[in-house]
Amino acid sequence: MGRNRVARSVCAKTSSGGDAVVSFDAERSTPRVWAEAAQWPDRRHTAAGLARTRSNGGREGPAGSGVVRATSAPPAEDRAWVREEARELPVLADVDVLVCGGGPAGTAAAIAAARNGSKTLLLERHGFLGGMATAGLVVPHWDSHQNGGVNADLIDRLESREGWGAEGWKISFDPELWKHVSEDLVLDSGSDLLYHTFVVGTLRTGRAVKGVVIETKSGRFAVLARVVVDCTGDGDVAARAGAHFEKGRGDGLMQPMTTMFRLGGVTWVQRRNAGLRDLIEQAIERTGDEYRLPYDYPWAIHLPNPGEVAVMLVHVRDVDGTDVRDLTRAESTDAVRRSPSLTSSAGELRSSPTPISSRLPRSGRPRDAPNHGGVCLDRRGCRKRPIVRGRGRECVLPR
């Protein structure tokens, strides 16, 4: 590509940590991404030099493109490495707002952006929206039912289709209906939507993220945007862009993964421990002690559909939610595989167990999260205190 044909270019980082130049060719309708695979630190590029690629027959990228030294680490001694060849990536879309992740946060972000007139694209790795609300079956919606805006619109539509609230659980919802309702809201807002899409890299100009690299069944593409919103849940986009984050505790332990599944044909028996919580809180106030509540039984959450419950039964511990090998082990652990055996006495299994995990961003702490070791904030999000690990359920009641 001749230099006189380049309208403009930006420096970026590829998914493998190398450098890329997004070049807008005046004689082509589609921008091209000159991507270079990750180099070891002894490979240097200068801002005034040329970006050379390996897969384009020795052609050169535009001069003065600001390509900087790659940041990848050298190969570990105990691991074999290969060098990924450079490639040109077609630009799939160029939008005002790009939202990565179609969970509750990403859905709301895309809807709000589109309603305000921005050209918006929402990317989701599953074939449906909802994230942890649907794929993870976190069906209690907690205090978010008190919020307005997009969330209120979602709840209104769920209520109109009898998919919100249940006996004993006024804040539960039908996860299957959530998928359809949230998709309708996104499309009605004017936002575009792309399923089965993984964000595998970021494109940067200096410290600003100008787009992402995505992997799909159709191939690898670049998506450019004026604003990129990271709603991946684990902060994947921010992490790939080089943002600082905290993962787990100081000793490396992370929040256990929780296995959720749905059961049908269940006769719901409401049990109420009237006054028990008040007595426990009074004891805490008198003694200053912290209490652990037993977790020797499944936690069943009544769903709007008659005879259907969501069950939280298994916590998978000592796993890293950002390690694909640990995720595989959690999915195939014996405790998870035994969960369907409940159907012999409890009812018909509606969906497979789904481990849930998260990476905590640098400024993030789970709000009122009682089921993991480490530091917990109270309901007001302003007081930290340790949580004792041990047998059974780890739970600290807020004072």
C-alpha angles and dihedrals in degrees: 000000000000118000093231089063096057113104096184141332140197132203116241145169123245125225091260092055097260129118131276137182119212103209124191107209116209091210096048129066094214123060117234128219116218100207125189122193121242114286128202116255093263090067108087135188125192126216090237095046136082126271107232122199129199102215102051100070096264095304117153132232122230118298120245091023093142096242108171136198114294116250102210119127120241117263117282113246093237096051133069116230135196128196115242113226119239119252142180113250122207115228107241097189143355111206142163096238126022116191117195112202128031101220123120092288096045093045092052092046093052094046093048093048094048093046089055092056102263121139098244137189124189119202122200129178095209127062091250141037130251104076111200090003091064111010091040096036093226089160102167103091091198118196095340088095085077092060125093134209119055092353091058090050090052093050092046091055092046090051092049089057095042092250099122131078131009140198108293091001109068091171100050123107143192104266094203092052089047089062093056097040095050091047091051090051092050095049093042089055091059096249119140118235132207122187130196091033126140122199105222103166148004134237114219141185104200106309094339120098108224099177146324140255113236133195120212140160085263092057139264120320142171122235118198124204142168089222127025117197117200109213097149092121093229094057091245096157094048091046093050089049090057100257117156117250142166120236119194128324129318091268092052098253116138136197110288117252115250123218116217129182138162127241127196132199092042124149105221117220113189113218119190123192095200112205095358095115092047091052092050092049090049090052090051091052092050099045105022089226125140118233131213116209119215118257099191096126136054118269107231120197117199113232127206092252110089114257094007128119137174113229128207106195115142133051113195108207136196095033134128111228091206096053114089091207092055090047090053091049091050092051092050101038116131092243091057093047091051093055095086089059086079088075091076090071107012105047143263120340110239101185140002123266112274120200113217124207140157144197113227113229120226095267097031133101124168110259113236092345106166102172104073137066119249131049124347132190121220121241091278089054093233109098126067125200136160123263116217116231119220145116117324127010118344107219133157116192114221114248 
